[in-house]
């Protein structure tokens, strides 16, 4: 997948309805994996929108139970 199709953390947060700290926890727990992590301690994370949408659906299903 080309990087042009990836989305940044802000858009991932908006899609998931979470803040950046929650997205960071989701990455740390392995619930979602960025496709690209830019260099540096605070380097931007880029996500495949399909992974974000899948997680969004999974989280919605978990809340419905």
PDB file with one MODEL, atoms N, CA, C and O in Angstrom:
MODEL        1
ATOM      1  N   UNK A   1       0.857  -1.188   0.000  1.00  0.00           N
ATOM      2  CA  UNK A   1       0.000   0.000   0.000  1.00  0.00           C
ATOM      3  C   UNK A   1       0.888   1.232   0.000  1.00  0.00           C
ATOM      4  O   UNK A   1       1.832   1.325   0.786  1.00  0.00           O
ATOM      5  N   UNK A   2       0.596   2.149  -0.855  1.00  0.00           N
ATOM      6  CA  UNK A   2       1.364   3.393  -0.931  1.00  0.00           C
ATOM      7  C   UNK A   2       1.039   4.277   0.265  1.00  0.00           C
ATOM      8  O   UNK A   2      -0.083   4.266   0.771  1.00  0.00           O
ATOM      9  N   UNK A   3       2.028   5.041   0.711  1.00  0.00           N
ATOM     10  CA  UNK A   3       1.822   5.929   1.852  1.00  0.00           C
ATOM     11  C   UNK A   3       0.726   6.946   1.603  1.00  0.00           C
ATOM     12  O   UNK A   3       0.128   7.448   2.555  1.00  0.00           O
ATOM     13  N   UNK A   4       0.444   7.267   0.329  1.00  0.00           N
ATOM     14  CA  UNK A   4      -0.597   8.247   0.016  1.00  0.00           C
ATOM     15  C   UNK A   4      -1.966   7.775   0.483  1.00  0.00           C
ATOM     16  O   UNK A   4      -2.858   8.597   0.693  1.00  0.00           O
ATOM     17  N   UNK A   5      -2.149   6.483   0.648  1.00  0.00           N
ATOM     18  CA  UNK A   5      -3.437   5.941   1.081  1.00  0.00           C
ATOM     19  C   UNK A   5      -3.554   5.834   2.597  1.00  0.00           C
ATOM     20  O   UNK A   5      -4.615   5.487   3.115  1.00  0.00           O
ATOM     21  N   UNK A   6      -2.485   6.126   3.298  1.00  0.00           N
ATOM     22  CA  UNK A   6      -2.496   6.010   4.753  1.00  0.00           C
ATOM     23  C   UNK A   6      -3.079   7.273   5.376  1.00  0.00           C
ATOM     24  O   UNK A   6      -3.079   8.342   4.767  1.00  0.00           O
ATOM     25  N   UNK A   7      -3.575   7.127   6.597  1.00  0.00           N
ATOM     26  CA  UNK A   7      -4.132   8.264   7.328  1.00  0.00           C
ATOM     27  C   UNK A   7      -3.307   8.511   8.588  1.00  0.00           C
ATOM     28  O   UNK A   7      -2.680   7.597   9.124  1.00  0.00           O
ATOM     29  N   UNK A   8      -3.317   9.736   9.043  1.00  0.00           N
ATOM     30  CA  UNK A   8      -2.580  10.107  10.245  1.00  0.00           C
ATOM     31  C   UNK A   8      -3.360   9.816  11.515  1.00  0.00           C
ATOM     32  O   UNK A   8      -4.515   9.390  11.486  1.00  0.00           O
ATOM     33  N   UNK A   9      -2.695  10.059  12.615  1.00  0.00           N
ATOM     34  CA  UNK A   9      -3.293   9.807  13.929  1.00  0.00           C
ATOM     35  C   UNK A   9      -4.562  10.618  14.161  1.00  0.00           C
ATOM     36  O   UNK A   9      -5.530  10.109  14.725  1.00  0.00           O
ATOM     37  N   UNK A  10      -4.563  11.871  13.731  1.00  0.00           N
ATOM     38  CA  UNK A  10      -5.731  12.723  13.971  1.00  0.00           C
ATOM     39  C   UNK A  10      -6.971  12.150  13.284  1.00  0.00           C
ATOM     40  O   UNK A  10      -8.051  12.109  13.875  1.00  0.00           O
ATOM     41  N   UNK A  11      -6.812  11.713  12.047  1.00  0.00           N
ATOM     42  CA  UNK A  11      -7.955  11.146  11.334  1.00  0.00           C
ATOM     43  C   UNK A  11      -8.356   9.795  11.931  1.00  0.00           C
ATOM     44  O   UNK A  11      -9.545   9.485  12.011  1.00  0.00           O
ATOM     45  N   UNK A  12      -7.381   8.996  12.347  1.00  0.00           N
ATOM     46  CA  UNK A  12      -7.677   7.723  12.996  1.00  0.00           C
ATOM     47  C   UNK A  12      -8.462   7.964  14.286  1.00  0.00           C
ATOM     48  O   UNK A  12      -9.434   7.262  14.567  1.00  0.00           O
ATOM     49  N   UNK A  13      -8.036   8.955  15.065  1.00  0.00           N
ATOM     50  CA  UNK A  13      -8.739   9.296  16.315  1.00  0.00           C
ATOM     51  C   UNK A  13     -10.176   9.714  16.029  1.00  0.00           C
ATOM     52  O   UNK A  13     -11.102   9.302  16.728  1.00  0.00           O
ATOM     53  N   UNK A  14     -10.354  10.529  15.008  1.00  0.00           N
ATOM     54  CA  UNK A  14     -11.696  11.003  14.665  1.00  0.00           C
ATOM     55  C   UNK A  14     -12.586   9.831  14.266  1.00  0.00           C
ATOM     56  O   UNK A  14     -13.737   9.754  14.695  1.00  0.00           O
ATOM     57  N   UNK A  15     -12.068   8.926  13.457  1.00  0.00           N
ATOM     58  CA  UNK A  15     -12.843   7.767  13.012  1.00  0.00           C
ATOM     59  C   UNK A  15     -13.224   6.881  14.185  1.00  0.00           C
ATOM     60  O   UNK A  15     -14.350   6.390  14.260  1.00  0.00           O
ATOM     61  N   UNK A  16     -12.279   6.674  15.103  1.00  0.00           N
ATOM     62  CA  UNK A  16     -12.511   5.801  16.252  1.00  0.00           C
ATOM     63  C   UNK A  16     -13.279   6.493  17.379  1.00  0.00           C
ATOM     64  O   UNK A  16     -13.825   5.830  18.261  1.00  0.00           O
ATOM     65  N   UNK A  17     -13.320   7.814  17.350  1.00  0.00           N
ATOM     66  CA  UNK A  17     -13.983   8.551  18.422  1.00  0.00           C
ATOM     67  C   UNK A  17     -13.199   8.517  19.720  1.00  0.00           C
ATOM     68  O   UNK A  17     -13.773   8.453  20.807  1.00  0.00           O
ATOM     69  N   UNK A  18     -11.864   8.562  19.593  1.00  0.00           N
ATOM     70  CA  UNK A  18     -10.992   8.523  20.774  1.00  0.00           C
ATOM     71  C   UNK A  18     -10.016   9.688  20.710  1.00  0.00           C
ATOM     72  O   UNK A  18      -9.879  10.336  19.673  1.00  0.00           O
ATOM     73  N   UNK A  19      -9.328   9.954  21.837  1.00  0.00           N
ATOM     74  CA  UNK A  19      -8.288  10.979  21.815  1.00  0.00           C
ATOM     75  C   UNK A  19      -6.940  10.312  21.532  1.00  0.00           C
ATOM     76  O   UNK A  19      -6.843   9.087  21.461  1.00  0.00           O
ATOM     77  N   UNK A  20      -5.909  11.133  21.373  1.00  0.00           N
ATOM     78  CA  UNK A  20      -4.600  10.598  20.971  1.00  0.00           C
ATOM     79  C   UNK A  20      -4.002   9.666  22.017  1.00  0.00           C
ATOM     80  O   UNK A  20      -3.306   8.712  21.669  1.00  0.00           O
ATOM     81  N   UNK A  21      -4.263   9.933  23.289  1.00  0.00           N
ATOM     82  CA  UNK A  21      -3.705   9.049  24.314  1.00  0.00           C
ATOM     83  C   UNK A  21      -4.346   7.664  24.243  1.00  0.00           C
ATOM     84  O   UNK A  21      -3.675   6.658  24.471  1.00  0.00           O
ATOM     85  N   UNK A  22      -5.632   7.608  23.928  1.00  0.00           N
ATOM     86  CA  UNK A  22      -6.296   6.315  23.778  1.00  0.00           C
ATOM     87  C   UNK A  22      -5.752   5.585  22.556  1.00  0.00           C
ATOM     88  O   UNK A  22      -5.530   4.376  22.609  1.00  0.00           O
ATOM     89  N   UNK A  23      -5.535   6.307  21.455  1.00  0.00           N
ATOM     90  CA  UNK A  23      -4.958   5.677  20.267  1.00  0.00           C
ATOM     91  C   UNK A  23      -3.578   5.119  20.600  1.00  0.00           C
ATOM     92  O   UNK A  23      -3.240   4.017  20.167  1.00  0.00           O
ATOM     93  N   UNK A  24      -2.790   5.848  21.350  1.00  0.00           N
ATOM     94  CA  UNK A  24      -1.463   5.364  21.750  1.00  0.00           C
ATOM     95  C   UNK A  24      -1.578   4.084  22.570  1.00  0.00           C
ATOM     96  O   UNK A  24      -0.783   3.162  22.387  1.00  0.00           O
ATOM     97  N   UNK A  25      -2.549   4.015  23.467  1.00  0.00           N
ATOM     98  CA  UNK A  25      -2.764   2.798  24.259  1.00  0.00           C
ATOM     99  C   UNK A  25      -3.197   1.635  23.370  1.00  0.00           C
ATOM    100  O   UNK A  25      -2.773   0.500  23.585  1.00  0.00           O
ATOM    101  N   UNK A  26      -4.041   1.912  22.370  1.00  0.00           N
ATOM    102  CA  UNK A  26      -4.479   0.858  21.449  1.00  0.00           C
ATOM    103  C   UNK A  26      -3.298   0.305  20.649  1.00  0.00           C
ATOM    104  O   UNK A  26      -3.229  -0.895  20.380  1.00  0.00           O
ATOM    105  N   UNK A  27      -2.373   1.187  20.270  1.00  0.00           N
ATOM    106  CA  UNK A  27      -1.170   0.743  19.560  1.00  0.00           C
ATOM    107  C   UNK A  27      -0.304  -0.089  20.505  1.00  0.00           C
ATOM    108  O   UNK A  27       0.163  -1.167  20.138  1.00  0.00           O
ATOM    109  N   UNK A  28      -0.093   0.414  21.723  1.00  0.00           N
ATOM    110  CA  UNK A  28       0.760  -0.282  22.686  1.00  0.00           C
ATOM    111  C   UNK A  28       0.212  -1.661  23.042  1.00  0.00           C
ATOM    112  O   UNK A  28       0.982  -2.596  23.262  1.00  0.00           O
ATOM    113  N   UNK A  29      -1.119  -1.794  23.099  1.00  0.00           N
ATOM    114  CA  UNK A  29      -1.734  -3.079  23.445  1.00  0.00           C
ATOM    115  C   UNK A  29      -1.818  -4.029  22.248  1.00  0.00           C
ATOM    116  O   UNK A  29      -2.172  -5.198  22.401  1.00  0.00           O
ATOM    117  N   UNK A  30      -1.490  -3.518  21.052  1.00  0.00           N
ATOM    118  CA  UNK A  30      -1.519  -4.371  19.872  1.00  0.00           C
ATOM    119  C   UNK A  30      -2.871  -4.443  19.189  1.00  0.00           C
ATOM    120  O   UNK A  30      -3.056  -5.240  18.269  1.00  0.00           O
ATOM    121  N   UNK A  31      -3.825  -3.620  19.626  1.00  0.00           N
ATOM    122  CA  UNK A  31      -5.148  -3.622  19.001  1.00  0.00           C
ATOM    123  C   UNK A  31      -5.102  -3.063  17.585  1.00  0.00           C
ATOM    124  O   UNK A  31      -5.936  -3.413  16.750  1.00  0.00           O
ATOM    125  N   UNK A  32      -4.137  -2.200  17.313  1.00  0.00           N
ATOM    126  CA  UNK A  32      -3.927  -1.652  15.979  1.00  0.00           C
ATOM    127  C   UNK A  32      -2.431  -1.382  15.822  1.00  0.00           C
ATOM    128  O   UNK A  32      -1.746  -1.014  16.777  1.00  0.00           O
ATOM    129  N   UNK A  33      -1.946  -1.572  14.604  1.00  0.00           N
ATOM    130  CA  UNK A  33      -0.528  -1.383  14.329  1.00  0.00           C
ATOM    131  C   UNK A  33      -0.369  -0.351  13.221  1.00  0.00           C
ATOM    132  O   UNK A  33      -0.958  -0.493  12.149  1.00  0.00           O
ATOM    133  N   UNK A  34       0.415   0.678  13.472  1.00  0.00           N
ATOM    134  CA  UNK A  34       0.651   1.648  12.397  1.00  0.00           C
ATOM    135  C   UNK A  34       1.433   0.987  11.270  1.00  0.00           C
ATOM    136  O   UNK A  34       2.290   0.138  11.513  1.00  0.00           O
ATOM    137  N   UNK A  35       1.136   1.377  10.050  1.00  0.00           N
ATOM    138  CA  UNK A  35       1.880   0.864   8.893  1.00  0.00           C
ATOM    139  C   UNK A  35       3.222   1.558   8.776  1.00  0.00           C
ATOM    140  O   UNK A  35       4.189   0.976   8.284  1.00  0.00           O
ATOM    141  N   UNK A  36       3.280   2.807   9.230  1.00  0.00           N
ATOM    142  CA  UNK A  36       4.519   3.586   9.193  1.00  0.00           C
ATOM    143  C   UNK A  36       4.641   4.355  10.498  1.00  0.00           C
ATOM    144  O   UNK A  36       3.678   4.954  10.976  1.00  0.00           O
ATOM    145  N   UNK A  37       5.832   4.329  11.064  1.00  0.00           N
ATOM    146  CA  UNK A  37       6.146   5.160  12.230  1.00  0.00           C
ATOM    147  C   UNK A  37       7.322   6.018  11.817  1.00  0.00           C
ATOM    148  O   UNK A  37       8.418   5.509  11.581  1.00  0.00           O
ATOM    149  N   UNK A  38       7.100   7.313  11.729  1.00  0.00           N
ATOM    150  CA  UNK A  38       8.163   8.223  11.317  1.00  0.00           C
ATOM    151  C   UNK A  38       9.216   8.325  12.416  1.00  0.00           C
ATOM    152  O   UNK A  38       8.907   8.098  13.586  1.00  0.00           O
ATOM    153  N   UNK A  39      10.453   8.661  12.061  1.00  0.00           N
ATOM    154  CA  UNK A  39      11.550   8.674  13.036  1.00  0.00           C
ATOM    155  C   UNK A  39      11.306   9.634  14.203  1.00  0.00           C
ATOM    156  O   UNK A  39      10.545  10.598  14.115  1.00  0.00           O
ATOM    157  N   UNK A  40      11.979   9.322  15.270  1.00  0.00           N
ATOM    158  CA  UNK A  40      11.934  10.175  16.457  1.00  0.00           C
ATOM    159  C   UNK A  40      10.994   9.626  17.507  1.00  0.00           C
ATOM    160  O   UNK A  40      10.109   8.816  17.232  1.00  0.00           O
ATOM    161  N   UNK A  41      11.218  10.095  18.714  1.00  0.00           N
ATOM    162  CA  UNK A  41      10.395   9.636  19.850  1.00  0.00           C
ATOM    163  C   UNK A  41       8.919   9.943  19.620  1.00  0.00           C
ATOM    164  O   UNK A  41       8.053   9.130  19.943  1.00  0.00           O
ATOM    165  N   UNK A  42       8.636  11.111  19.067  1.00  0.00           N
ATOM    166  CA  UNK A  42       7.250  11.515  18.822  1.00  0.00           C
ATOM    167  C   UNK A  42       6.919  11.484  17.341  1.00  0.00           C
ATOM    168  O   UNK A  42       6.073  12.247  16.875  1.00  0.00           O
ATOM    169  N   UNK A  43       7.585  10.602  16.597  1.00  0.00           N
ATOM    170  CA  UNK A  43       7.328  10.504  15.164  1.00  0.00           C
ATOM    171  C   UNK A  43       5.882  10.131  14.886  1.00  0.00           C
ATOM    172  O   UNK A  43       5.280   9.334  15.605  1.00  0.00           O
ATOM    173  N   UNK A  44       5.343  10.712  13.842  1.00  0.00           N
ATOM    174  CA  UNK A  44       3.948  10.466  13.483  1.00  0.00           C
ATOM    175  C   UNK A  44       3.728   9.003  13.131  1.00  0.00           C
ATOM    176  O   UNK A  44       4.614   8.331  12.603  1.00  0.00           O
ATOM    177  N   UNK A  45       2.537   8.534  13.433  1.00  0.00           N
ATOM    178  CA  UNK A  45       2.124   7.188  13.047  1.00  0.00           C
ATOM    179  C   UNK A  45       1.106   7.320  11.919  1.00  0.00           C
ATOM    180  O   UNK A  45       0.209   8.160  11.967  1.00  0.00           O
ATOM    181  N   UNK A  46       1.262   6.480  10.911  1.00  0.00           N
ATOM    182  CA  UNK A  46       0.331   6.452   9.793  1.00  0.00           C
ATOM    183  C   UNK A  46      -0.330   5.077   9.759  1.00  0.00           C
ATOM    184  O   UNK A  46       0.327   4.050   9.931  1.00  0.00           O
ATOM    185  N   UNK A  47      -1.637   5.080   9.536  1.00  0.00           N
ATOM    186  CA  UNK A  47      -2.436   3.861   9.619  1.00  0.00           C
ATOM    187  C   UNK A  47      -3.123   3.555   8.305  1.00  0.00           C
ATOM    188  O   UNK A  47      -3.448   4.456   7.531  1.00  0.00           O
ATOM    189  N   UNK A  48      -3.339   2.276   8.063  1.00  0.00           N
ATOM    190  CA  UNK A  48      -4.164   1.844   6.938  1.00  0.00           C
ATOM    191  C   UNK A  48      -5.615   2.112   7.343  1.00  0.00           C
ATOM    192  O   UNK A  48      -6.050   1.632   8.390  1.00  0.00           O
ATOM    193  N   UNK A  49      -6.368   2.858   6.551  1.00  0.00           N
ATOM    194  CA  UNK A  49      -7.751   3.154   6.936  1.00  0.00           C
ATOM    195  C   UNK A  49      -8.606   1.904   7.105  1.00  0.00           C
ATOM    196  O   UNK A  49      -9.573   1.919   7.868  1.00  0.00           O
ATOM    197  N   UNK A  50      -8.268   0.826   6.411  1.00  0.00           N
ATOM    198  CA  UNK A  50      -9.033  -0.428   6.584  1.00  0.00           C
ATOM    199  C   UNK A  50      -8.838  -0.988   7.984  1.00  0.00           C
ATOM    200  O   UNK A  50      -9.781  -1.511   8.577  1.00  0.00           O
ATOM    201  N   UNK A  51      -7.609  -0.885   8.526  1.00  0.00           N
ATOM    202  CA  UNK A  51      -7.354  -1.341   9.897  1.00  0.00           C
ATOM    203  C   UNK A  51      -8.121  -0.497  10.904  1.00  0.00           C
ATOM    204  O   UNK A  51      -8.664  -1.016  11.880  1.00  0.00           O
ATOM    205  N   UNK A  52      -8.162   0.808  10.658  1.00  0.00           N
ATOM    206  CA  UNK A  52      -8.893   1.714  11.559  1.00  0.00           C
ATOM    207  C   UNK A  52     -10.385   1.387  11.516  1.00  0.00           C
ATOM    208  O   UNK A  52     -11.030   1.309  12.561  1.00  0.00           O
ATOM    209  N   UNK A  53     -10.929   1.198  10.337  1.00  0.00           N
ATOM    210  CA  UNK A  53     -12.357   0.872  10.219  1.00  0.00           C
ATOM    211  C   UNK A  53     -12.677  -0.473  10.861  1.00  0.00           C
ATOM    212  O   UNK A  53     -13.721  -0.625  11.495  1.00  0.00           O
ATOM    213  N   UNK A  54     -11.792  -1.440  10.703  1.00  0.00           N
ATOM    214  CA  UNK A  54     -11.994  -2.767  11.317  1.00  0.00           C
ATOM    215  C   UNK A  54     -12.026  -2.636  12.837  1.00  0.00           C
ATOM    216  O   UNK A  54     -12.887  -3.219  13.497  1.00  0.00           O
ATOM    217  N   UNK A  55     -11.088  -1.873  13.389  1.00  0.00           N
ATOM    218  CA  UNK A  55     -11.057  -1.675  14.837  1.00  0.00           C
ATOM    219  C   UNK A  55     -12.299  -0.935  15.302  1.00  0.00           C
ATOM    220  O   UNK A  55     -12.848  -1.241  16.360  1.00  0.00           O
ATOM    221  N   UNK A  56     -12.739   0.027  14.524  1.00  0.00           N
ATOM    222  CA  UNK A  56     -13.952   0.775  14.856  1.00  0.00           C
ATOM    223  C   UNK A  56     -15.148  -0.177  14.947  1.00  0.00           C
ATOM    224  O   UNK A  56     -15.944  -0.098  15.883  1.00  0.00           O
ATOM    225  N   UNK A  57     -15.264  -1.064  13.976  1.00  0.00           N
ATOM    226  CA  UNK A  57     -16.360  -2.044  13.992  1.00  0.00           C
ATOM    227  C   UNK A  57     -16.227  -3.001  15.166  1.00  0.00           C
ATOM    228  O   UNK A  57     -17.218  -3.322  15.821  1.00  0.00           O
ATOM    229  N   UNK A  58     -15.009  -3.457  15.438  1.00  0.00           N
ATOM    230  CA  UNK A  58     -14.769  -4.373  16.563  1.00  0.00           C
ATOM    231  C   UNK A  58     -15.132  -3.714  17.887  1.00  0.00           C
ATOM    232  O   UNK A  58     -15.767  -4.335  18.739  1.00  0.00           O
ATOM    233  N   UNK A  59     -14.732  -2.461  18.061  1.00  0.00           N
ATOM    234  CA  UNK A  59     -15.028  -1.747  19.305  1.00  0.00           C
ATOM    235  C   UNK A  59     -16.529  -1.511  19.447  1.00  0.00           C
ATOM    236  O   UNK A  59     -17.065  -1.578  20.553  1.00  0.00           O
ATOM    237  N   UNK A  60     -17.207  -1.236  18.338  1.00  0.00           N
ATOM    238  CA  UNK A  60     -18.653  -1.050  18.368  1.00  0.00           C
ATOM    239  C   UNK A  60     -19.376  -2.334  18.750  1.00  0.00           C
ATOM    240  O   UNK A  60     -20.346  -2.312  19.508  1.00  0.00           O
ATOM    241  N   UNK A  61     -18.896  -3.450  18.218  1.00  0.00           N
ATOM    242  CA  UNK A  61     -19.499  -4.744  18.550  1.00  0.00           C
ATOM    243  C   UNK A  61     -19.277  -5.098  20.008  1.00  0.00           C
ATOM    244  O   UNK A  61     -20.159  -5.666  20.652  1.00  0.00           O
ATOM    245  N   UNK A  62     -18.097  -4.765  20.540  1.00  0.00           N
ATOM    246  CA  UNK A  62     -17.802  -5.039  21.944  1.00  0.00           C
ATOM    247  C   UNK A  62     -18.689  -4.208  22.856  1.00  0.00           C
ATOM    248  O   UNK A  62     -19.122  -4.686  23.904  1.00  0.00           O
ATOM    249  N   UNK A  63     -18.965  -2.956  22.462  1.00  0.00           N
ATOM    250  CA  UNK A  63     -19.825  -2.095  23.285  1.00  0.00           C
ATOM    251  C   UNK A  63     -21.279  -2.547  23.245  1.00  0.00           C
ATOM    252  O   UNK A  63     -22.032  -2.320  24.193  1.00  0.00           O
ATOM    253  N   UNK A  64     -21.670  -3.184  22.148  1.00  0.00           N
ATOM    254  CA  UNK A  64     -23.075  -3.598  21.991  1.00  0.00           C
ATOM    255  C   UNK A  64     -23.394  -4.813  22.860  1.00  0.00           C
ATOM    256  O   UNK A  64     -24.564  -5.103  23.110  1.00  0.00           O
ATOM    257  N   UNK A  65     -22.369  -5.523  23.320  1.00  0.00           N
ATOM    258  CA  UNK A  65     -22.602  -6.737  24.131  1.00  0.00           C
ATOM    259  C   UNK A  65     -22.967  -6.389  25.538  1.00  0.00           C
ATOM    260  O   UNK A  65     -23.197  -7.280  26.355  1.00  0.00           O
TER     261      UNK A  65
ENDMDL
END
